[in-house]
């Protein structure tokens, strides 16, 4: 699955790069700062700085998972979605903090692969931004699949000791 995911990601990145090149879009890799009207200064990834004067700017920042300060920074046991997508071996059990759409997606995938999954959501239901009826149906489906759901629960601390994470 990981190999297939990596192939799809590479193909999508290549496709986007090809589309940009075909439209004669100049792609600059680095950290950019808008420094004036129609002007961007970029600290280039490969070193140096480049100042650009342009009529149009596309800022593609990507995304990074949010990691609360109470979470240990050791990503071997306390992971973000990035690390989960690169696991070579399935964990025996997995606690997902956050019952939003992404957390529920991961819960479904890992439960189907045989991992014992618990979802912890501090609000009163999973996928709290969706209609209550959808949340209730998903909760019922999860319970049928053996996914443990704990709502109205907030995480106070996470500690790792001897290769195990305790919440």
N, C-alpha and C positions, 0 to 999 in steps of 0.2 A: 504494500500500500504506500509506503514511504517513497519507494522508487517511482511509482506511478505519479504520486503527488509532485515529486521533483521534476518529472518530465513535463507535466501539465504546466507547472509554474514557469519552467524554462521556455516552453512553447509560447505561452502568453506574453512573457517578457520580450521574446524575440519578435512576436507579431506586433506588439506595440512599437518596438524600436523600428521595425520595418515600415510601419505606417507613418511614423514621424519622419523617417528618412525620405520616404516617397513624397511627403508634403514639404520637403526641404526645411524641416524644423531643426534648428541647431540645438542639440542637447548638451548641456554643460553639467558635469557632475561635481557637486560641492555644496558648500553652505552659502546661500545667497542672502543678500540684504538689499532692500530697495533703498538707494541712497539719494535719489532725486527723481524728478518727473521723467519718466521713460528711461531710468537708469538703474542698473543693478550691479553691485559689486559682489563677486563670487570668490570665496576662499576655496580654491580647487582641491579636489580629493587627492590629486597627485602632487600637490604643493604649488605654491605661488598664488597669485591673485589675478583676477581678470575683471575689468570694468566693461560693462555692456551698455550700449545705447540701443534702445529698441522701441518699436511701436507696440508690441504685444509681449506679454510675459505669461508663461504657464509655470506655476509653482507646484511641483509634484513632491510632496513631503513624505509620502508613505505613512505608515502608522506604527505605533508601538503600544503594546499592552500596558495598562496602568497597573503599577505594583504598589499597593499601600505600604507605608513605612513599617507597619508591624510585621510584615512578611519578611522572613529571612532572605538574604540576597543569594544564598546558595541555591542554584537552579537545578541541582541534582534530585532534590525531593520536592521542593516548592517551585512549581513551574508556571510559566505563562503559556498561552496558546502556542507561542512560537516553539518552545521546547517540547510541548506535547506532540506537535506535528512532526518532530524529528526523532521520536522514540523508536528504537529498534526492537525493544521487547515490551510486551504489555505488562502494566502493573497489575498486581493481584487485586489491589483496591485503589480507589481514587475518590478524593473529596473535591468537589468543584465549588468554589466560593463564588456565588453569584448565579442566580437562577434566571438571568436574562436570556436573550436569544442565543448568544454564542455559547454560554454555559450549558444550555439545554441541548444544543447541537453536539457538543462534546460528550455530554452524558449519554445521548442516544448512540453515538458511534462506539464509545468504549463499552457500554453495556452489551451491545450486539456482539462485540468481540470477546465477551466473557469476563470483563473486569467488573468487580463489585463496585457500584457507583453510589455516592451520596451527594446530593445537591443541597447546599446551604444558602438560603436567601433571607436577608434581614427583613424584607417586607413580608406582608401576609400571604403572598402567593408567588409562584414562579411566573415568569414572563409578565411582570406587573404592568408593563406599558401596553399590553394587549387587552382585548375584551376579557371580562371575567369568565365568560362561558368557554373561551378558548383555553384559558389557564386551567379551568376545572377539567376539561377534556384531556389536556396534556398531562395533568397530574394523575388522572385515572390511568392513562396509557402508561405512564412511567411506573406507577405502582404495579401494574400488571406485568411489566417487564422486569420487575425486581429492583428498580431504581428507588433508593431511599430519598425522600424529600423532607428537609427540615426547614420550615418557613418561620418567620418571626424570630430568627436567631441571628445574632451578630457575632462575628469572630473577634475575640478579645486579644488572642495571641496565637502565634504559631511557633513551635520550637522543633528543631531537628536534633535527634540524639541517636547514636548508634544506627544510622541509616534509616531511621523512621521519623516521620513528621507527626507531631501531636498538635491538635487544634483545640 
